[in-house]
Amino acid sequence: GKIRAVGISTHSVPVVEAAAKRDDIDIIFPIINKLGRGIQGGTKEEMVAAIRSAAANGKGLYAMKALAGGHLVNEVPAAIEYVRTVPGVSAVAVGMVDRAELEYNIELFERGQVSPERAASARAKLKRLIVLQFCRGCGTCVNTCPNHALSLVNNKAQVDNEKCILCGYCNPVCPEFALRLV
């Protein structure tokens, strides 16, 4: 009697499509952003169609990774607006790490825009995944990354920042704790 809804999060178009048809899943947390970055098993357009179909089947859709793992930090209002206008999206999950980011998001969602000062402060916080020097090149992170953003070069993990969406799946599997989001 405590659980009122069951949800699933995914980067995969086929998983959204499958979850849309299941009676035991109420909410879907799909990745969606205006770049289509991080979407697996299909295109941005196919994810939008899967979201629309899931909503038509009565599912709640809570979008995640609207900022494409930080790649859209220089265009946050437009990125959030894109996701908010995807047919079927009920809500947008936005990560925050401090009070300044909370205030930025409140201002954006209440007013639809943010002050130039607050926007400049947010742009200064672009995050990246880095590999520390004590990486021993085991490849566990490479095999875990769903976006193929990691590879081994000279027996060390290397990050392709164009593919990395800062999902963090690689971090907990590293036996040396050599991956950091900074």
N, C-alpha and C positions, 0 to 999 in steps of 0.2 A: 504493500500500500504506500510505500515511500517513493517509488519511481513512477513518474508520470509520463515520461517520454524517453525514447531510446534514439540515440543519434550515432552517426558515423562521419568521420572526416576523411577526405580523400583528395588526391591530386589527379585522379583517374576518371576520364569520361565514361568508360565502361562500368566502373563502380557506381557512379551517379545513376547511370541508366538502370543497373540492376537493383540498386537500393530503392529507386522510384517505384518498382514493381512489388516490393516486399511489404507485407502487412505489419511486420514486426519492427520496422524502422519508421520513425516519426519525423526525424530531423536529419538533414544532410548538410555537412559543412564542406562545400566544394571550394577548391582554389579557383579564383577567377580574377583577372586583372587585364587592363587594356592592352598589355603587351602579349598576353597569353603565356607568359613565362611560368615554367614549372608544371604546366598541364601535361599529363601523361595520357597516352592512348588516344590522342585526338587533337584537334585544333581548338583555338579560342571559340570559334563559331560553333563547333560541335559541343563544347562545354556549355555555351549559352543555350543551345537547343536542349541539352540534357537537363539543365536547370529548369527551363520552361516546362518541360515534360513532367519533371518531378513535382513542380508546383501544381500542375494540373491534376496530378494524382493525390493532392492533398498534403504533400510534404512541406515542412518548414525548411527554408533554405537560408542558411547563415553563411555568407561568403567569407572566405579567408584569403590572406595574402593579396589584398587589394593594392598594396604598394610593391608587389613583386619582390618581396624580400629586401626592400630598401632601394631597389633600382628606380623607383618612381618618386623618391624623396624630393626631387626638385619640381615635381608637379603634383603634389598631394591633393589639392582641391579637385583637379581634373580627374585624377585616378580614383578618388573616392566617389565622385559624381558618376563616373562610368559604371562602377560596380552597383551603385544605388539605383541606376536606371536599367539594369539587366532585368528583363521580365521574370518575375518569380522570386527574386531575392527579397527575403523578409528582413534581414539585418546584415550588418557588416561587422565582423570581428576586427578590431584594430588593436594591435599590441602597443603597450606603453611601458616605459621603464622608469619614468620619473614624473614629478609634478608638472614640469614644463610641457612634456608631451601630453599629459592629461588635459592641461589648459588649452593647448593647441587644438586637440580633438574636440573639446567642448565648444570652443569658439567656431570651429569649422562646421560641426553638426548643427549648432544653433543658428549661425548666421550665413552659412554657405561660403564663407571666406574667412581669412585670418589677416591680422595686421601685418604690414611689411616687416616689422621688427620680429614678430613671432615666426614668420616664415623664414627669415634669414637665420634665425637661431636653429630651426629644425634642419635646414639644409647643411648646417655645419656638423650634424651628427650622423652622417652617412656611415653605415656599418659595413664591415668586411669580414670574411672568414680568413684567418691566417693559420699557417702551419708553423709551429715552433721548431727550433733546431733539433730537438731531441726525437723527432719523428724517425722511426726505424724502418719505415717503408714496408710494413706488413701487408698493406693493401686492404685492410678491413674496411676503412672508410670509403675507399674507392668502390668496393662491392656493395656498400650500403646506400650510397648516394643515388636517389631516384632520378636525379636530373643530369647525371653523367658530367658533373661539374668538377670531379676530382680524378686525377690520374697519377701514375707513378712516373717520376722523372728522376733519373740518377738515384734510385732507391729512396726517394722522398715523395710524400704526397704533394701535389701541386694543384692549386685552385684555379679554375677558369671562371673569373668573376662575371663573365657574360652569361654563364649558365647557372651560377650559384644563386639560389633564392633565399639563402640564410634560413633554411628550414630547421637546421640543427640536428638532423637525423645522424649525421656523421660523428658528432661530438661524443655522445655517450658510448659509442662502440670502440673508440680509440683506446687501446690498452695502455698507451703511454701518456694519455691526456695532452696530446700535442696539437689539438685543434682548438682555436679560440675565436669567438665572435667579438670583434672590437669595433 
